[in-house]
């Protein structure tokens, strides 16, 4: 199955689309493509996560897991240039688009790296990890992402997740409560939940 957005080399024929979007009061230009999650606009879940996210009080870098063509990490990197944003995805086409979108928007405080979740992330001590998780990869994968995130955060670091109720938000919350010290539903909109899980 190489047509999925979570495959390394999507076989969908390239058909790039470029558009401009306002995120956190800044206008950003994005190009997305076939074989990449959400190819015509910034999807509602990612948008909600971007707008609701609050940088933690602690200093440190942030990590965008499953960055796709880059809207979450790039919007935040643009806002706080004092932090580095590590952006990872398994999808080669998505990574190339993220690099291109960073150049287009004049964003340099990022690193784009190929990694299947945390496989190629040796760093730990992130201030925040953000993810619009690969739901179609299955619950086991998503729950593993939650578990692994805990060990990658510094003390008082936070994991921010967007997930739809119908795609398992209630079980995701239960899982997070079993892993993290503090779990809060930050907001709900159109069936999407923004969840913040904190490590003490």
Phi, psi and omega in degrees: 000091181253009180273348183286154179292343179261016173267158186292316182231089182300138181267001178298138181296133182298131179209072188296146175231139179238138178209167179247141184217142177264121179230129182051044177065019176235139179275126181234146180252130181233145166244132173235182187202167174299148179081006179236143182300128177060089189259357184243344180196169174287118185297155187300318181298313179297320180299315180297317179298316180299314185286328183275338185299137175239124178301136179295157181294334180283152175281170176131168183280164178239159183229129176252111183264122184076055191289342183061223180276001166109009188300319185293301182299320183290321179298321182282323178296324180295324183284316183239093184283355178281346181253147171270142176246119172267127183239121184236148175200159178268345188271114184300319181295319179299318182295319179296320178295320178299316179298316180296317181292327176295316180298314181303324185259008176064037182255122183240349183273047179225159167229130181252125187220140176284125178199135173275101190054242185259009185307324184244028177244099180277333184296148170221162187101025175286147176280325180210144172238133178239143177206138164255090197295155181283078185307320184291346177284350175108154183300322182300316181295315182296316180293327175295320177302316180298313182299313183293329180300321184304315182287346181265356182261147172281171178300134185072012174282163186227142171255127177247128185230140168247133181206141180281148178303314183289345179258015171109024179303313182301318180287330176296318180297316179298317179298313181299322179296332178281345184251316187262165184275337184209128181230132184223138171273112184284318178198162175226137177204129177052038178085357177264140177248137169254120185242135177244124179242126187247142176258126180278000000 
